[in-house]
Amino acid sequence: MASYSPKRMPFHDESSVSHNSASAITCAESSLTTDMAIMVQTKKIMDGVNAKIQTVKNIDQPMTTLKSYIVEVISKMDQIDKDNRRKATIGIFGQSGHGKSSLINAILGEEDLLPPGSLGACTAVVTQVEANLDDSNYTAEIELYSKEEWDKMLQVLFRVLSDDSEDRDDEMFESAKEKITAVYGEDADKKKIEELKKDKKFAEISNFLSDSEKIISKRERSDFANEVACFIQYSVASPGGWYWPLVKSVKIKIPNCDELLKHIVLLDLPGIGDCNKTREDLWRSKLRECSSVWIVSDINRAITDKDPWGILKHCIQDLGPGGECKNISFICTKTDDIHPGAYMRCSRLTKDEIGNKDQTAVCILHRNKTTKESVKKKIESLNPGTKKLMEKISTEVFTVSSKAFFKQNSNLEPTETEIPKLQEVLKSINRRINQEMARGYVSDAKGVLSLIQIFSPNTNEEMVETKAKVHDKLANNLKNALTELDRQFEKNL
């Protein structure tokens, strides 16, 4: 805070400002039960204070400077509220086809929102999912490469395809082929670039790239999902008309999910393991943005597959003990994908142990339990160097079924799918951020009102005494607001 000489600022209406503010907080104290409600009420008080300050006239230069400073502080407080501070970012990593997108759909309660991975599905697009706080539409903000950028990339791709030497990079070759056929169709990779430029499809793509951004906004989820799919998914079974190679980034905004995503961004990253070095570099570049990491693996391969464990080690090594990431969750998916008879033989689970219970449900829950134990043991058995890096990172293991969560007559109860557990993780993060924002806002408000009191005029002893009482009352009520925030925070831990 800037330093000013202790002159009294002639806020002749200041007593009414403090009195009204104190009364508002006193009234609010009995009815406010949540942190954001306290913040909203305090913001109303600040709006009233700001309006009163604006009416002050005929003051000297130091007091004019102070007035401007107070107005600026209140304005910055409002801007922080509007921007919702920096959001918590959760990176979701895993191989294609292991259920990352289906997991997001289930957590949001939005079946078929994001296209699930299928045989041959592949994409290099990081998809950012967050809450739509503006309206009730499903919205996608898609940033595209410019025509000039894509032309340069295309030259490079065809140069890679022209390399027929024995020591060519096969990964780069397949990546170039994949991108060209995704956009221009089957056998487009077999043409010369000069031939391709004469094709009608080439002109269509050039025209398509005349806009640097494409916005898709739909009221209905199915309409939205159908239109956005070609920007984030590609299938080798149907080449042509897939635009993901033209995309820099995709931001998807979901309506009516404030409780889950108001202060959170989910990053659905491209598949790992079956992807090339370019994509690996892509997800690594995103890793340091993450405050939490979810590693997703098919439960049938969670222990034996090297890729999820490679991701775990990369996450720990790249983030290090001083990184922003404080939590890594290992999420085993597709728990309902089980053959009860085969599982019982493999696990030596007897019919007596099942009794009259649902055989499939018992097998699923039994495998969930043993898999969790195995994953935890494997984490514990990591080499000492890796374990030391994990000292400040908490780890959790979940066993989930997105399919069973949506299925009406499932063998599992909704809680047994563990989707509600992950929903609660998001809610808890949101509550914490709400609490931090509200506490910061109320503390700033107390500072502003105290500053006004310090620089208020001493008109007479009675007025000074009255304002001192009002100020004390105001300070106490703001203190009570902070105490209420702490109580709410402890309650939600």
C-alpha positions, 0 to 999 in steps of 0.5 A, spaced: 500 500 500 502 506 498 504 511 503 501 517 505 501 523 510 496 522 515 491 528 513 484 527 514 480 526 508 474 530 508 469 524 507 463 528 510 458 522 508 463 517 511 459 516 517 453 514 513 458 510 509 460 506 515 454 506 518 450 503 512 456 498 511 456 495 518 448 495 518 449 491 511 454 486 514 450 485 521 444 483 517 448 479 512 451 475 518 445 472 520 443 469 514 449 468 510 451 460 510 456 460 505 463 463 503 460 465 496 454 468 499 459 472 504 463 475 498 456 477 494 454 481 500 461 484 501 461 486 494 454 490 495 457 493 501 464 495 496 459 498 491 456 502 496 462 505 498 465 506 491 459 510 490 459 514 496 467 516 494 465 518 487 461 524 490 467 527 494 469 533 491 473 539 493 479 536 496 487 537 496 491 533 491 494 528 496 487 526 498 485 526 491 491 521 490 488 517 496 481 517 493 483 515 486 487 509 490 481 507 493 477 507 487 483 503 484 483 498 489 476 496 489 476 496 481 481 491 482 478 487 487 472 486 482 476 484 477 479 479 481 472 476 482 470 477 475 476 473 472 475 468 478 483 468 479 487 462 475 483 456 475 485 449 477 488 445 471 487 437 471 491 434 466 488 427 464 493 422 461 492 415 458 492 411 452 487 412 446 481 407 447 482 407 455 476 411 456 479 418 458 473 422 454 468 417 457 470 418 464 469 426 463 462 425 460 460 420 466 463 425 471 459 431 468 453 427 467 453 428 459 453 421 456 456 422 449 459 429 449 466 428 447 467 422 442 470 416 445 476 413 442 475 407 438 479 402 433 483 407 429 481 413 433 487 418 434 488 425 435 493 430 436 488 436 439 488 438 447 481 439 449 480 444 454 473 443 458 470 448 463 464 451 465 460 455 461 458 461 466 455 465 460 449 462 458 446 455 457 449 453 451 454 447 449 460 452 446 466 450 443 472 455 441 476 452 436 483 456 434 485 454 427 492 455 423 492 460 418 492 459 411 499 461 411 501 456 417 497 450 414 501 451 407 508 451 410 506 445 414 503 441 408 510 443 405 513 439 410 509 434 411 509 432 403 517 433 404 517 427 409 512 423 405 517 423 399 523 420 404 524 413 401 531 412 404 532 406 409 533 410 415 527 415 414 523 416 421 517 412 420 513 415 426 514 422 422 512 418 416 506 415 419 504 422 422 505 426 416 500 420 412 495 421 418 494 428 417 494 429 410 489 423 409 485 426 415 484 432 412 484 431 404 481 423 404 484 417 402 490 416 397 491 424 398 498 422 401 500 418 394 499 425 390 504 430 389 502 437 393 502 440 386 496 435 384 493 436 391 492 444 390 488 442 384 483 438 388 476 441 389 478 439 397 484 443 397 480 450 395 475 448 400 480 447 406 483 454 404 477 457 404 475 454 411 482 457 414 480 464 412 477 465 419 482 464 425 477 461 430 471 457 429 465 458 434 460 452 435 454 453 440 448 449 440 443 448 445 442 441 444 448 436 447 447 431 441 447 437 436 453 440 439 457 433 439 456 431 432 458 438 430 465 438 434 467 431 433 471 432 426 475 437 430 478 433 435 477 426 433 480 422 427 478 415 424 482 411 419 476 407 417 473 413 414 479 418 412 477 425 409 473 431 413 477 430 419 479 437 421 484 436 427 490 437 424 488 444 422 486 446 429 491 449 434 486 448 440 479 447 442 476 449 448 469 446 450 464 450 455 459 446 458 453 449 461 450 448 468 456 445 471 458 450 476 459 446 482 464 441 478 467 446 474 467 453 476 474 454 478 477 448 474 479 446 467 480 439 465 485 437 459 483 431 455 490 430 452 491 426 446 493 418 447 500 416 450 504 410 448 501 409 441 502 416 439 509 419 436 514 424 439 510 430 437 504 428 441 509 426 447 512 433 447 505 436 446 502 433 453 509 434 456 508 441 455 502 441 458 504 438 464 507 444 468 500 447 467 497 442 471 495 442 479 493 435 479 494 429 474 489 423 472 493 417 469 487 413 466 488 406 464 484 400 462 483 396 469 485 389 465 492 392 463 493 397 469 498 393 472 502 390 466 502 395 461 508 399 461 505 406 459 501 408 465 507 407 469 511 411 464 506 416 464 507 416 472 514 417 472 515 422 467 509 426 471 513 425 477 520 427 474 518 433 470 514 436 475 519 435 481 518 437 488 517 444 487 512 443 481 505 446 482 502 439 481 500 436 488 496 430 487 496 424 482 490 420 481 491 413 478 484 411 475 483 404 472 477 404 467 472 399 464 471 396 471 464 393 468 468 389 462 469 383 466 467 375 464 465 373 471 466 365 470 473 367 467 475 371 473 472 367 478 477 361 475 483 366 475 482 369 482 480 363 485 473 366 487 469 361 490 461 360 489 461 360 497 464 367 497 459 369 492 453 366 496 446 369 493 449 376 491 450 378 484 455 374 481 458 380 476 457 385 481 461 381 486 467 379 481 467 387 479 468 389 486 473 384 488 477 385 482 477 393 484 479 391 491 485 387 489 487 392 483 487 398 488 492 394 492 496 392 487 497 399 484 498 402 491 504 396 492 507 398 485 507 405 487 510 404 494 515 399 490 518 405 485 525 406 486 528 411 492 529 417 487 522 417 484 519 416 491 523 422 494 520 426 488 513 424 490 514 426 498 510 432 497 505 429 492 499 425 494 496 419 490 490 416 490 487 410 486 480 410 483 476 404 480 471 406 475 466 404 470 463 410 466 458 405 462 455 402 468 454 409 471 449 411 465 446 404 465 439 404 468 439 396 470 447 396 472 450 390 476 453 396 480 450 401 484 452 408 482 457 409 488 460 403 486 462 406 479 466 411 483 464 416 479 461 420 484 468 420 488 471 423 482 465 428 482 466 430 489 474 431 488 472 436 483 466 439 488 472 439 494 477 443 489 471 448 487 469 449 495 476 451 497 477 456 491 471 459 493 473 459 500 480 462 498 477 468 494 471 470 499 476 470 504 481 474 500 475 479 498 473 480 505 480 481 507 481 487 502 474 490 503 476 490 511 483 494 509 479 499 504 474 501 510 479 501 515 483 506 510 477 510 509 476 511 517 484 513 518 483 518 513 476 521 515 475 528 518 475 529 526 469 534 526 467 534 533 468 529 539 461 526 538 462 524 531 469 521 532 466 517 538 460 515 533 465 513 527 469 509 532 464 505 534 461 504 527 468 502 525 469 497 530 462 494 529 464 494 522 471 491 523 468 485 528 463 484 523 468 483 517 472 479 522 466 474 523 465 473 516 472 471 516 471 466 521 464 464 518 469 462 512 474 458 516 468 454 519 465 453 512 472 451 510 473 446 515 466 443 515 467 441 507 474 438 508 
